[in-house]
Amino acid sequence: EDAKGIIFCDPAMGETSCYKTAAILFYSKTTRKFHSPDVFCRRCGWEDYFLGLYSLYDRYKEHILFIGWESNFFQSQFLDFQRLFQSTANRPRLPIREIHVVGKKEWRIETIETPYSMHDITFAEDLLKNRDGIEAQAQLIGYGNYPYKDFPDALASAYREVWTIADSLNRTDAPYISGDKRKFNERF
């Protein structure tokens, strides 16, 4: 498979009032579609969130270029999780990039309305076989009437990042180079 993409994390601050989410979105040059094979969308503590993130990364790492982390509202303070939680202390570092999202959440979500309705964004057939998928779908199709919009926001942010990757994959003159800025600069 030629699918490449990211995991985008929207780490809600609360443990009971919002949903911590991780939207996985890949782009396939062959199908010219965006695909979400799995999601993390639940109310939980930070340790459970990071364990879930490791689980997603371990299953899809051959397709993941990086993990985007919404850094707005002091969420980046939790990126020192390997020191904070014994259960992740001996795990390898994840390829996390802090991303400062811009604009209102509603505007970001509306950017995926057309590709979603045109079936350019597809989801795993078994997505609704787990509670994360059920909640993610409820938030996505219930947007505007459902009280939570954490998953649609994470998916929209992932779409924005993966769109840039897809554009690069479809061009023949400028390949997409993943990695941190230091490594990028060292290549030239």
C-alpha positions in Angstrom: 0.0 0.0 0.0 1.2 3.5 -0.8 -0.9 5.2 1.9 1.0 7.8 3.9 -0.2 10.2 6.5 -0.3 11.2 10.1 -2.0 10.8 13.5 -3.3 14.2 14.7 -3.9 14.5 18.4 -6.4 16.9 20.0 -5.7 16.3 23.7 -8.6 17.8 25.5 -7.6 19.2 28.9 -10.4 17.7 31.0 -10.9 14.0 31.8 -14.7 14.0 31.9 -16.0 17.1 30.0 -14.3 16.6 26.6 -12.9 13.8 24.5 -9.2 13.2 23.9 -8.9 12.3 20.3 -6.3 11.0 17.8 -7.4 11.0 14.2 -5.4 8.9 11.8 -5.6 10.0 8.2 -3.7 8.6 5.2 -3.6 9.6 1.6 -3.2 7.0 -1.2 -1.7 8.1 -4.4 -3.2 5.1 -6.1 -6.8 5.7 -5.1 -6.4 9.5 -4.7 -8.5 9.2 -1.5 -8.0 10.0 2.2 -8.6 7.1 4.5 -9.0 6.8 8.3 -8.2 3.3 9.4 -8.8 3.8 13.1 -9.5 6.5 15.8 -9.0 7.2 19.4 -11.9 9.2 20.9 -12.7 8.9 24.5 -12.9 10.5 27.9 -9.9 9.4 29.8 -6.8 10.3 31.8 -3.5 11.3 30.2 -1.8 7.9 30.8 -4.6 6.0 29.0 -4.4 8.6 26.2 -0.7 8.0 25.7 -1.1 4.2 25.8 -3.8 4.5 23.2 -1.5 6.7 21.1 1.3 4.1 21.3 -1.2 1.4 20.3 -2.2 3.3 17.2 1.3 4.2 16.3 2.5 0.6 16.7 -0.2 -0.7 14.4 0.2 1.9 11.6 3.8 3.1 11.9 4.8 2.0 8.4 2.3 4.6 7.0 2.8 7.4 9.6 5.1 10.2 8.7 4.6 12.0 12.0 2.2 12.6 14.9 0.8 16.1 14.9 0.0 17.5 18.4 -2.3 20.4 18.9 -0.2 22.8 21.0 -2.8 25.4 21.7 -4.0 26.1 25.3 -0.9 24.7 27.0 -1.5 21.1 25.8 2.1 20.7 25.0 3.0 20.6 28.7 2.0 16.9 28.6 4.5 16.0 26.0 6.9 15.0 28.8 4.7 12.0 29.3 7.6 9.5 29.3 8.8 11.0 32.5 5.4 11.4 34.0 4.1 7.9 33.4 5.9 4.7 34.3 3.9 2.7 31.7 5.5 4.8 28.8 8.9 5.3 30.4 10.7 2.6 28.4 8.8 3.0 25.2 10.6 4.6 22.2 10.0 8.3 21.5 7.1 9.0 19.2 7.7 11.3 16.2 5.6 14.1 17.6 5.4 17.6 16.1 3.7 20.4 17.9 1.2 22.2 15.6 -0.4 25.4 16.5 -3.9 25.3 14.8 -5.3 28.5 13.6 -8.9 29.8 13.2 -12.1 28.9 14.9 -12.8 25.2 15.5 -16.0 25.4 13.5 -14.2 26.9 10.5 -11.7 24.1 10.6 -14.4 21.4 10.7 -16.3 23.0 7.8 -13.2 22.5 5.6 -13.8 18.7 5.6 -17.5 18.9 4.8 -17.0 18.7 1.0 -14.4 15.9 0.9 -16.4 14.0 3.4 -19.7 14.3 1.6 -18.0 13.5 -1.8 -16.5 10.3 -0.2 -13.0 11.5 -0.6 -12.5 10.7 3.1 -13.3 7.1 3.9 -13.3 5.1 7.1 -12.5 1.6 8.1 -15.4 -0.8 7.6 -15.1 -2.0 11.2 -14.8 1.4 12.7 -18.2 1.0 14.5 -17.1 -2.2 16.2 -15.4 -0.3 19.1 -16.5 2.5 21.4 -14.0 5.0 20.0 -15.4 4.6 16.4 -19.0 4.9 17.6 -18.2 8.1 19.5 -16.2 9.5 16.6 -19.0 8.8 14.2 -21.6 10.4 16.6 -19.5 13.6 16.7 -18.9 13.7 13.0 -22.4 13.0 11.7 -24.0 14.8 14.6 -21.9 17.9 14.1 -23.9 21.0 14.8 -26.4 19.2 17.0 -24.1 16.9 19.0 -22.6 18.4 22.2 -19.0 17.4 21.3 -16.8 18.1 18.3 -13.4 17.0 19.4 -13.1 14.2 16.7 -14.3 16.4 13.8 -11.8 19.0 14.8 -8.9 16.5 15.0 -9.9 15.0 11.6 -10.0 18.5 10.0 -6.6 19.3 11.4 -5.3 16.0 10.1 -6.8 16.7 6.7 -5.1 20.1 6.5 -1.7 18.5 7.2 -2.2 15.4 5.0 -3.5 17.6 2.1 -0.1 19.2 1.9 1.5 15.7 1.9 -0.9 14.5 -0.8 -0.1 17.5 -3.0 3.5 16.7 -2.7 3.0 13.0 -3.5 1.0 13.9 -6.6 3.7 16.2 -7.9 6.8 15.0 -9.7 9.0 18.0 -9.1 9.1 18.2 -5.3 8.9 15.1 -3.1 7.6 15.4 0.4 10.4 15.1 3.0 9.3 14.1 6.4 11.2 14.6 9.7 12.1 17.4 12.0 13.4 20.7 10.7 17.0 20.0 11.7 17.1 16.8 9.6 15.4 18.6 6.7 18.0 21.3 6.7 20.8 18.7 6.9 19.7 17.2 3.6 20.5 20.4 1.7 
